[in-house]
Amino acid sequence: MTESENAPISPNSTQQSVGGVLLRAAAITAVAVFLLGFTIFWFTQPAVDPTFRVIGPSMAPALLGPHCAVLCERCQIQFEIDASASLPEIATCLNCGFQNNPVASLPVLPGSQLELVPLSETPQRFDLVAYQPADARQSLTVKRVVGLPGETIGFNQGDLYIDGERFVKTLSQFQDLAITLYNQHYEDPIDSRWITDNSSTAWQVWPGKIQYAKQDSSSNSSWLIYQHLAALPLPHQPDQLASPTDQYVYNPTLSREISPITDWIVSFSLIGKELDQLEIQFDGRPTIIAKIDFKNNALSLHQDEQTLATESLQNGLEFPLVIHAGYLDGQILLQSESGQSKIKASARVQQVRWSKTPLKFRAQAESAELKNLLIQRDLYYLNPAGRKDSWQQSQKLGQNGLFLMGDNVPVSEDSRMWNEEVNADKLLTAKVLHR
């Protein structure tokens, strides 16, 4: 599949159709753009900034091309699938793994709408940018900046390497790129992702919140365990437990090898009563425990009997807290945020591999509540052949060279395949703003 293929048009749409892309009805001139890669439409209108629509899948989920919005019949989450190529009859939910969500009757929605503004400074890593290919002067393509001038770009086991060193993202950078694995607000009413390690009922799970209430002295030893589902389409078995992978539900008809991932983060808000400690266990090889210690106002990370990192907050930990915990670019991290206060503990941990039950919680408290829990994974970078095997550029980028990629890594055609690097001075035209 190439991204230059025309997308089907919804028969009940009231908008104008040009070249397989939906346009707003207006007195404007439209220049259609068809090229391999992430493709957009450019409208010209006096005294109005150029407006664009996406017609390819390579930047999903950050920017969508023509797509269908699917409402899961089981957990009620809405998720999107690519409609720039042929559509399946049914789609599998990214959240609960339900495999029989009907697609055939759904309308095809137009791609994301964008504004472009002139570039006033050199783009930064992970900026979304539009540029004009040298062989297509009336075309614009949008990608994300991954490599900067003078760098040598490489990938290994899904991670980004700059000049031979693994690049470590900030939490903010991760959040800009993140792909949702599980949203607890849409809890499966039939088959919950959560179990306990004993018969205790101290933990209770509701859509959007997880509650703990101490019942007796044994409650403090009870683990609440998250089971990860593969969310694979038919003919795979439904509700199949698996460690997290780089599956893209947005590409429902793409057949490819999927890879186990290591980089994911759980985020949630936390309140409690007489809450002494909350433990978060990341289960696999190795097993890591992150502790939020309210008695000592500290965050700590532990492997076996070894303390990897400890950070304290002088002014104390105050509710509500926002917690981020997980593994990212070779580091295990635990971060808490409350108002203007922020504290982070992190430590290098190599060679991780997660189990089918990668996340557990245990509380020492009278009561505790975790709300809006979300598990997201990092982008998993593939080599030019679409494999996880190690790869590196044969030469570094030039003085003005950029390495650009699409977020939808398995389908994007970008600097991994292009024979020439993108020159920032000559080809970069604008920075993309979401609209």
C-alpha positions as CSV (number, residue, x, y, z in Angstrom):
1,M,0.0,0.0,0.0
2,T,1.2,3.5,-0.8
3,E,-0.1,6.7,0.8
4,S,-0.8,8.1,-2.7
5,E,-3.8,5.9,-3.2
6,N,-7.2,7.7,-3.1
7,A,-9.3,7.2,-0.1
8,P,-13.0,6.1,-0.5
9,I,-15.6,8.8,0.1
10,S,-18.5,8.4,2.4
11,P,-21.7,8.3,0.3
12,N,-23.6,10.4,2.8
13,S,-21.1,13.2,3.0
14,T,-22.3,16.7,2.1
15,Q,-18.8,18.0,1.5
16,Q,-17.1,18.5,-1.8
17,S,-14.8,15.7,-3.0
18,V,-11.5,16.3,-4.8
19,G,-9.0,13.5,-5.6
20,G,-10.4,11.2,-2.9
21,V,-10.1,13.8,-0.1
22,L,-12.9,15.7,1.6
23,L,-12.7,19.5,1.4
24,R,-14.7,22.2,3.0
25,A,-17.2,23.9,0.7
26,A,-15.7,27.3,0.1
27,A,-14.7,29.7,-2.6
28,I,-11.0,28.6,-2.7
29,T,-8.5,27.2,-5.1
30,A,-7.3,23.7,-4.2
31,V,-3.9,22.3,-5.3
32,A,-4.1,18.5,-5.1
33,V,-1.0,16.8,-3.9
34,F,-0.3,13.1,-4.5
35,L,3.0,11.6,-3.6
36,L,4.5,8.7,-1.6
37,G,4.7,9.6,2.0
38,F,2.5,11.7,4.2
39,T,0.5,13.8,1.7
40,I,-1.7,16.9,2.2
41,F,-3.9,19.4,0.3
42,W,-3.0,23.0,0.0
43,F,-5.7,25.6,-0.3
44,T,-5.0,29.2,-1.4
45,Q,-7.2,32.0,-0.3
46,P,-6.4,35.7,-0.2
47,A,-5.5,37.0,3.3
48,V,-5.9,33.5,4.9
49,D,-3.1,31.2,6.0
50,P,-2.8,28.1,3.9
51,T,-5.0,25.2,5.2
52,F,-4.2,21.6,4.7
53,R,-5.9,18.2,5.0
54,V,-4.0,14.9,5.5
55,I,-4.6,12.1,3.0
56,G,-2.1,9.5,4.1
57,P,-1.6,7.2,7.2
58,S,2.0,7.8,7.9
59,M,1.7,10.2,10.8
60,A,-1.1,8.4,12.7
61,P,-2.0,8.6,15.5
62,A,-0.8,12.2,15.9
63,L,-2.3,13.2,12.5
64,L,-4.9,11.1,10.7
65,G,-5.6,10.7,7.0
66,P,-9.1,9.5,5.9
67,H,-10.3,7.2,8.6
68,C,-13.2,5.5,10.3
69,A,-14.0,6.1,13.9
70,V,-15.0,2.8,15.5
71,L,-17.0,2.6,18.7
72,C,-16.1,-0.6,20.5
73,E,-19.3,-2.5,21.3
74,R,-17.8,-4.0,24.4
75,C,-15.8,-1.3,26.3
76,Q,-17.3,1.8,24.5
77,I,-13.9,3.4,23.6
78,Q,-13.6,5.1,20.2
79,F,-10.6,4.3,18.1
80,E,-9.6,5.1,14.6
81,I,-8.6,2.9,11.7
82,D,-7.0,3.8,8.3
83,A,-9.5,4.3,5.4
84,S,-7.0,5.3,2.7
85,A,-6.9,1.7,1.5
86,S,-9.4,-1.2,1.6
87,L,-11.4,-1.5,4.9
88,P,-12.0,-4.7,6.8
89,E,-15.5,-5.8,7.7
90,I,-14.7,-5.8,11.4
91,A,-12.0,-4.2,13.6
92,T,-10.3,-5.2,16.9
93,C,-10.5,-2.8,19.8
94,L,-7.1,-1.5,21.0
95,N,-8.3,-1.3,24.6
96,C,-10.2,-4.5,25.4
97,G,-9.3,-6.7,22.4
98,F,-12.9,-7.3,21.2
99,Q,-12.6,-8.5,17.7
100,N,-16.0,-8.1,16.1
101,N,-16.6,-4.3,15.9
102,P,-18.5,-3.7,12.6
103,V,-16.8,-1.3,10.1
104,A,-18.6,-1.7,6.7
105,S,-21.4,0.7,7.5
106,L,-19.2,3.5,9.0
107,P,-18.7,6.7,7.1
108,V,-15.1,7.6,6.1
109,L,-14.0,10.8,7.8
110,P,-11.6,13.3,6.3
111,G,-8.0,13.6,7.5
112,S,-6.7,16.0,10.1
113,Q,-6.9,19.7,9.2
114,L,-3.7,21.7,9.6
115,E,-2.4,25.2,9.5
116,L,1.2,26.0,8.5
117,V,3.2,29.0,9.7
118,P,6.6,30.2,8.4
119,L,9.6,28.7,10.1
120,S,11.3,31.4,12.2
121,E,14.0,29.2,13.7
122,T,15.8,25.9,13.2
123,P,13.4,23.0,13.9
124,Q,13.9,20.9,17.1
125,R,13.9,17.2,17.4
126,F,10.4,15.7,17.2
127,D,8.9,18.9,15.7
128,L,6.3,18.3,13.0
129,V,7.4,20.0,9.8
130,A,6.2,20.4,6.2
131,Y,8.7,20.5,3.3
132,Q,8.7,20.5,-0.4
133,P,10.4,17.6,-2.2
134,A,13.0,18.6,-4.8
135,D,11.2,16.7,-7.6
136,A,7.7,18.0,-6.7
137,R,7.7,21.7,-6.4
138,Q,3.9,21.9,-6.0
139,S,3.8,19.2,-3.3
140,L,4.2,19.3,0.4
141,T,5.0,16.4,2.7
142,V,4.7,16.3,6.5
143,K,7.0,14.3,8.8
144,R,8.5,14.5,12.3
145,V,12.1,15.6,12.8
146,V,14.2,12.7,14.2
147,G,17.7,13.6,13.3
148,L,19.5,17.0,13.2
149,P,22.4,18.3,11.1
150,G,25.7,16.5,11.7
151,E,24.2,13.5,13.4
152,T,24.3,9.9,12.5
153,I,20.9,8.2,13.0
154,G,20.4,4.5,14.0
155,F,17.9,2.1,15.5
156,N,18.3,-0.9,17.7
157,Q,15.5,-3.0,19.3
158,G,13.0,-0.2,18.7
159,D,15.1,2.6,20.2
160,L,16.5,5.7,18.6
161,Y,20.3,6.1,18.5
162,I,22.2,9.3,17.9
163,D,25.9,9.0,17.0
164,G,25.9,5.5,18.4
165,E,24.3,6.4,21.7
166,R,20.7,5.6,22.8
167,F,18.7,8.8,22.8
168,V,16.8,9.3,26.1
169,K,13.5,11.2,25.7
170,T,12.0,13.5,28.2
171,L,8.6,12.6,29.6
172,S,7.1,15.5,27.6
173,Q,8.7,14.2,24.4
174,F,7.3,10.7,25.1
175,Q,3.8,12.1,25.6
176,D,3.9,13.8,22.2
177,L,4.7,10.4,20.6
178,A,2.9,8.0,22.8
179,I,0.4,5.3,21.5
180,T,-2.3,4.2,23.9
181,L,-2.2,0.5,25.0
182,Y,-5.0,0.7,27.6
183,N,-7.4,3.4,29.0
184,Q,-8.9,2.3,32.3
185,H,-11.8,4.8,31.9
186,Y,-13.2,2.3,29.4
187,E,-13.0,-0.8,31.5
188,D,-14.2,-4.0,29.9
189,P,-17.5,-4.9,31.6
190,I,-17.2,-8.6,30.7
191,D,-13.6,-9.5,31.2
192,S,-11.6,-7.1,33.4
193,R,-7.9,-6.7,32.9
194,W,-7.4,-6.8,36.6
195,I,-7.0,-9.7,39.1
196,T,-5.7,-10.0,42.7
197,D,-3.1,-12.4,43.9
198,N,-5.4,-13.7,46.7
199,S,-9.0,-13.8,47.7
200,S,-8.9,-10.3,49.2
201,T,-11.6,-7.8,48.1
202,A,-9.6,-4.8,49.3
203,W,-9.1,-3.8,45.6
204,Q,-12.2,-2.8,43.6
205,V,-12.1,-1.8,39.9
206,W,-14.6,0.6,38.3
207,P,-14.5,2.3,34.9
208,G,-12.2,5.3,35.4
209,K,-11.1,4.5,39.0
210,I,-9.4,1.8,41.0
211,Q,-10.2,1.8,44.8
212,Y,-8.4,0.3,47.7
213,A,-10.0,0.0,51.2
214,K,-8.2,-1.8,54.0
215,Q,-10.2,-4.7,55.5
216,D,-7.8,-6.4,57.8
217,S,-4.1,-6.8,58.3
218,S,-3.7,-9.0,55.3
219,S,-5.0,-6.4,52.9
220,N,-1.7,-4.6,52.8
221,S,0.0,-7.6,51.2
222,S,-2.6,-7.9,48.4
223,W,-1.3,-7.1,44.9
224,L,-3.7,-5.8,42.2
225,I,-2.4,-7.3,38.9
226,Y,-2.8,-5.9,35.4
227,Q,-3.1,-8.5,32.6
228,H,-2.1,-7.3,29.2
229,L,-4.1,-8.4,26.1
230,A,-2.7,-8.8,22.7
231,A,-5.6,-7.0,20.9
232,L,-4.9,-9.0,17.7
233,P,-7.6,-9.4,15.0
234,L,-9.1,-12.7,13.8
235,P,-8.1,-15.5,13.3
236,H,-6.0,-14.9,16.5
237,Q,-7.6,-16.2,19.6
238,P,-9.6,-13.6,21.5
239,D,-8.6,-12.3,25.0
240,Q,-5.1,-13.7,24.5
241,L,-2.6,-12.6,27.2
242,A,0.7,-11.3,25.9
243,S,3.5,-8.9,26.9
244,P,3.1,-5.5,25.2
245,T,4.0,-5.3,21.5
246,D,4.3,-2.6,18.8
247,Q,0.9,-3.5,17.3
248,Y,-0.8,-0.6,15.4
249,V,-4.6,-1.0,15.5
250,Y,-4.8,1.9,13.1
251,N,-3.5,-0.4,10.3
252,P,-6.2,-3.1,10.3
253,T,-5.3,-4.7,7.0
254,L,-1.5,-4.6,7.3
255,S,0.1,-8.0,7.8
256,R,3.6,-7.8,9.4
257,E,5.8,-9.2,12.1
258,I,5.1,-7.5,15.5
259,S,7.8,-7.1,18.1
260,P,7.7,-7.2,21.9
261,I,8.3,-3.7,23.3
262,T,10.1,-2.6,26.5
263,D,9.1,1.1,26.6
264,W,5.8,2.0,28.2
265,I,4.5,4.3,31.0
266,V,1.5,4.1,33.2
267,S,0.0,7.5,34.3
268,F,-2.8,8.1,36.9
269,S,-3.9,10.5,39.6
270,L,-3.7,9.4,43.2
271,I,-5.5,10.3,46.4
272,G,-5.6,8.5,49.7
273,K,-6.4,8.4,53.4
274,E,-3.7,7.4,55.9
275,L,-1.7,6.4,52.9
276,D,1.8,5.3,54.0
277,Q,3.1,3.8,50.8
278,L,2.1,2.8,47.3
279,E,4.2,0.2,45.5
280,I,4.2,-0.3,41.7
281,Q,5.8,-3.5,40.5
282,F,7.0,-3.9,36.9
283,D,7.1,-7.6,36.4
284,G,9.5,-9.3,34.0
285,R,13.2,-9.8,33.7
286,P,14.3,-8.1,35.8
287,T,11.5,-7.2,38.2
288,I,11.5,-3.6,39.4
289,I,9.6,-2.0,42.3
290,A,8.8,1.7,42.4
291,K,7.8,3.0,45.8
292,I,5.9,6.3,46.7
293,D,6.7,6.7,50.4
294,F,4.4,9.3,52.1
295,K,6.0,8.9,55.5
296,N,9.4,10.0,54.2
297,N,8.1,12.1,51.3
298,A,10.3,10.1,48.9
299,L,10.3,8.2,45.6
300,S,12.5,5.2,45.2
301,L,13.3,2.4,42.7
302,H,14.4,-1.1,43.7
303,Q,15.7,-4.2,41.9
304,D,15.8,-7.3,44.1
305,E,17.4,-6.1,47.4
306,Q,19.2,-3.2,45.7
307,T,18.0,0.4,45.8
308,L,18.6,1.9,42.4
309,A,17.5,5.5,43.1
310,T,15.9,7.7,45.8
311,E,14.6,11.2,45.6
312,S,13.0,13.3,48.4
313,L,10.8,16.3,48.4
314,Q,11.3,18.7,51.3
315,N,7.8,20.2,51.2
316,G,6.1,16.8,51.2
317,L,3.8,14.9,48.8
318,E,0.3,16.4,48.7
319,F,-2.9,15.0,47.1
320,P,-3.9,14.8,44.4
321,L,-0.7,13.5,42.9
322,V,-0.2,12.7,39.2
323,I,2.0,9.7,38.9
324,H,4.0,8.6,35.8
325,A,6.0,5.3,36.1
326,G,7.5,3.0,33.6
327,Y,10.5,2.2,31.3
328,L,11.8,4.6,28.7
329,D,15.0,4.5,26.6
330,G,17.0,2.3,28.9
331,Q,15.7,3.9,32.2
332,I,13.2,3.0,34.7
333,L,11.4,6.1,36.0
334,L,9.0,7.3,38.6
335,Q,7.7,10.9,38.7
336,S,5.1,12.6,40.8
337,E,3.5,16.0,40.2
338,S,1.4,18.1,42.6
339,G,0.6,21.7,41.7
340,Q,4.0,23.3,41.0
341,S,5.9,20.5,42.7
342,K,7.6,17.8,40.7
343,I,9.9,15.0,41.8
344,K,11.5,12.3,39.7
345,A,13.6,9.2,40.4
346,S,15.2,7.3,37.5
347,A,17.9,4.6,37.0
348,R,19.6,2.8,34.2
349,V,18.3,-0.8,33.7
350,Q,19.5,-2.9,30.8
351,Q,18.0,-5.9,29.0
352,V,14.4,-5.8,30.2
353,R,11.6,-8.0,29.0
354,W,8.1,-7.8,30.5
355,S,5.7,-10.5,31.4
356,K,2.1,-10.9,30.4
357,T,1.2,-9.3,33.8
358,P,3.7,-6.4,33.6
359,L,2.1,-4.1,36.2
360,K,1.1,-4.6,39.8
361,F,-0.1,-2.3,42.7
362,R,0.1,-2.7,46.5
363,A,-1.0,-0.2,49.1
364,Q,-0.3,0.4,52.7
365,A,-3.2,2.7,53.6
366,E,-6.6,3.0,55.1
367,S,-7.8,3.8,51.6
368,A,-6.5,4.9,48.2
369,E,-7.9,5.7,44.8
370,L,-6.2,5.7,41.4
371,K,-8.1,7.6,38.7
372,N,-7.8,8.1,35.0
373,L,-5.2,5.3,34.6
374,L,-3.6,5.3,31.2
375,I,-0.9,2.9,29.8
376,Q,1.0,4.2,26.7
377,R,3.9,2.9,24.7
378,D,6.7,4.6,23.0
379,L,7.3,4.6,19.2
380,Y,9.1,1.4,18.1
381,Y,11.6,2.4,15.4
382,L,12.1,-0.1,12.6
383,N,14.9,-0.3,10.1
384,P,14.4,0.4,6.4
385,A,13.3,-3.2,5.8
386,G,10.6,-2.9,8.5
387,R,12.5,-5.1,11.0
388,K,13.7,-4.6,14.5
389,D,17.3,-5.5,13.6
390,S,20.0,-2.9,14.3
391,W,20.6,-0.3,11.6
392,Q,22.6,2.9,11.2
393,Q,23.1,5.5,8.5
394,S,26.2,4.9,6.4
395,Q,27.2,8.6,6.8
396,K,26.2,11.5,9.1
397,L,23.8,14.1,8.1
398,G,25.1,17.2,6.3
399,Q,25.5,20.7,7.7
400,N,21.8,21.4,7.0
401,G,20.5,17.9,6.7
402,L,17.5,16.5,8.6
403,F,16.3,12.9,9.1
404,L,12.5,12.8,9.0
405,M,10.1,10.0,9.9
406,G,6.4,9.3,10.2
407,D,4.9,8.1,13.6
408,N,3.1,5.2,11.9
409,V,6.5,3.5,11.5
410,P,5.4,0.3,9.7
411,V,3.8,2.2,6.8
412,S,5.7,5.5,6.6
413,E,8.0,6.2,3.7
414,D,10.6,8.6,5.0
415,S,14.3,9.2,5.4
416,R,14.9,5.5,6.1
417,M,14.2,4.8,2.4
418,W,14.9,8.2,0.7
419,N,18.2,8.4,-1.2
420,E,18.8,12.0,-0.3
421,E,18.6,13.8,3.0
422,V,16.2,16.7,3.5
423,N,18.0,20.0,3.4
424,A,16.6,22.4,6.1
425,D,17.5,25.5,4.2
426,K,16.2,24.6,0.8
427,L,13.2,22.3,1.4
428,L,11.8,23.1,4.8
429,T,8.8,25.4,4.4
430,A,6.8,25.4,7.6
431,K,6.1,24.1,11.0
432,V,2.8,22.2,11.5
433,L,0.2,23.3,14.0
434,H,-2.7,21.1,15.0
435,R,-6.0,22.6,14.3
